Amino acid sequence: MTFLEKVFMVLAIAAFLMITGVAKAEDKTITPQEFVKTVSEVPSKVGTWFNGEVTKTKEYQAKSWAKTKEDFASLVKKFGLLGEKDESQN
């Protein structure tokens, strides 16, 4: 059996399983109580997610600004823009 024949066989089996429903997911029914519970949890889940995103953003910004501040101080020192000379340039 060649490689192409093997691939064709696998595709034929997969198509057969999908057509006959063997590969389909089970249908799950949701009760009205489950639906109401899920919907009622949405605001708290969104609030929790939003607060987490705000915290991550603040942490990222703090790190980013600290690095930028260090880089700018290094640049100022390197070019002597504030009257300080960089001794390593001599």
Secondary structure, 3 states (H helix, E strand, C coil): CCHHHHHHHHHHHHHHHHHHCCCCCCCCCCCHHHHHHHHHHHHHHHHHHHHHHHHHHHHHHHHHHHHHHHHHHHHHHHHCCCCCCCHHHC
